[in-house]
Amino acid sequence: MENISYNTKGVCSRQIDIKIEDGVIAEVVFTGGCSGNTKGVAALAQGMTIEEAVKRLKGIKCGPKSTSCPDQLAVALEQYLAEK
C-alpha cells in the first residue's frame, strides 16, 4: 500500500491523504474543508481506480474558484501517476 499526502491549493481543505493499493484508491482523508462534502467525495472515490477518479473529478469547480476539493483530489492523483 502506498500513502500520498498532498497539500491543496485554492480550496478550504488544507491537505488530502490518500492510500492506494494496486492502482485502486483504498482510502481518502481530507483535512479541513466542508466536512460532509469531503467525506462524501472520499467515500465515493474509495474502490475506484486512479484513472476513473481523475476522469470523474478533474475540472470540477467550487463556486467562483477555479478548483474544488474533488478537483484537488484529481490533481493529487495525477501528480502521483506522473511521479511513478
Beta strands, then each sheet from edge to edge (+ up, - down):
strand 1: 2-7
strand 2: 13-21
strand 3: 24-32
sheet 1: 1+ 2- 3+
end
